[in-house]
Amino acid sequence: MMPETTTTTSPICAENYRFLKEYVYRESGIVLDDDKHYLLEARLLPIVQQSHLASLDALCTALRNHGDPPLHKRVVEAMTTHETLFFRDIAPFDALKTEILPPLIEQRKTTRKLTFWSAAASSGQEAYSLGMLLLEMGLSGWNIQILGTDLSDQILARAREGRYLQIEVNRGLPANYLLKHFERRGLDWQIKDHLRNMVRFEQFDLRKSMRTKGPFDIIFCRNVLIYFDVETKKKILQELRGALFPGGYLILGGSESTLNLDNEFRRVPAGRTVFYQAP
Ligand SMILES: C[S@@+](CC[C@H](N)C(=O)[O-])C[C@H]1O[C@@H](n2cnc3c(N)ncnc32)[C@H](O)[C@@H]1O
């Protein structure tokens, strides 16, 4: 039986904040600002309680002692933001449909093959949104390959399962897409197999070499670069460029760009957004 412990909610000491900050950086590349104590406490206190530890400082001691690999994983998971939604920031999907994909489809009409990568896929909504868009554009007979990757095994398990809460399908998913591509499972919605089978999910750390990935026609790498430092961003952009076909496109998040990070990508305004084209 576990010994009784009383969890304290006293603030974490400065030395342990530094330790956790370095720890999260080493494991994920995510940079925590020096004033994110509240965030760290809110996210890690549940782990402290579930692990029957006395405090956040006790959690740091456990991490320092390297004893418990699942605990290490849970800490990184807890410090990662997985926020996503179907057809997030709709502009890139509109631009794909009206401007980017039509010439690409024409170009590939003999091979009928297109390759896509959702490079920080979270629970899968981005990759499945793309799948729905491609089906809507009449590409069901094509060889469509969509890869979804993420650092987190836990979130990828959700992505593979493709089962979403009502509140998740209420955010961004048009009603006709819901009826066509999902079915009811109790209170949830399950992606139908025809869509689920279009996407393959695997674990991948964006800080690793991408030499074995691709080449892709289009890469989504959205709302993840914001968490990294400049050197990490530069390295990832360079690797992403190498994973694209010449002329392939990178799509970044609304608040992200290649400015001052990578001069090789060509900035291509498309509809209400911007794509980044590899040379
Ligand atoms: C905010 S979500 C973005 C999801 C989706 N791209 C979107 O824009 O809606 C960021 C995702 O990046 C993942 N991530 C964080 N660090 C990573 C790393 N070093 N390698 C790969 N994925 C990472 C997180 O696990 C999380 O699921």
PDBQT file of the ligand as one rigid body, heavy atoms in Angstrom, charges set to zero:
ROOT
HETATM    1  C1  LIG A 301      -0.599  23.328 -30.283  1.00  0.00    +0.000 C 
HETATM    2  S1  LIG A 301      -0.426  21.736 -30.993  1.00  0.00    +0.000 S 
HETATM    3  C2  LIG A 301      -0.661  22.121 -32.717  1.00  0.00    +0.000 C 
HETATM    4  C3  LIG A 301      -1.561  21.117 -33.419  1.00  0.00    +0.000 C 
HETATM    5  C4  LIG A 301      -1.890  21.449 -34.876  1.00  0.00    +0.000 C 
HETATM    6  N1  LIG A 301      -0.704  21.528 -35.698  1.00  0.00    +0.000 N 
HETATM    7  C5  LIG A 301      -2.683  22.730 -34.975  1.00  0.00    +0.000 C 
HETATM    8  O1  LIG A 301      -2.140  23.753 -35.422  1.00  0.00    +0.000 OA
HETATM    9  O2  LIG A 301      -3.840  22.736 -34.604  1.00  0.00    +0.000 OA
HETATM   10  C6  LIG A 301       1.337  21.503 -30.857  1.00  0.00    +0.000 C 
HETATM   11  C7  LIG A 301       1.763  20.044 -30.947  1.00  0.00    +0.000 C 
HETATM   12  O3  LIG A 301       3.185  20.019 -31.114  1.00  0.00    +0.000 OA
HETATM   13  C8  LIG A 301       3.683  18.877 -30.458  1.00  0.00    +0.000 C 
HETATM   14  N2  LIG A 301       5.129  19.037 -30.179  1.00  0.00    +0.000 N 
HETATM   15  C9  LIG A 301       5.724  19.762 -29.196  1.00  0.00    +0.000 A 
HETATM   16  N3  LIG A 301       7.058  19.632 -29.248  1.00  0.00    +0.000 NA
HETATM   17  C10 LIG A 301       7.308  18.800 -30.286  1.00  0.00    +0.000 A 
HETATM   18  C11 LIG A 301       8.504  18.261 -30.847  1.00  0.00    +0.000 A 
HETATM   19  N4  LIG A 301       9.722  18.567 -30.347  1.00  0.00    +0.000 N 
HETATM   20  N5  LIG A 301       8.385  17.417 -31.898  1.00  0.00    +0.000 NA
HETATM   21  C12 LIG A 301       7.171  17.112 -32.419  1.00  0.00    +0.000 A 
HETATM   22  N6  LIG A 301       6.003  17.584 -31.931  1.00  0.00    +0.000 NA
HETATM   23  C13 LIG A 301       6.073  18.420 -30.877  1.00  0.00    +0.000 A 
HETATM   24  C14 LIG A 301       2.837  18.778 -29.199  1.00  0.00    +0.000 C 
HETATM   25  O4  LIG A 301       2.844  17.470 -28.662  1.00  0.00    +0.000 OA
HETATM   26  C15 LIG A 301       1.458  19.242 -29.686  1.00  0.00    +0.000 C 
HETATM   27  O5  LIG A 301       0.615  18.160 -29.970  1.00  0.00    +0.000 OA
ENDROOT
TORSDOF 0
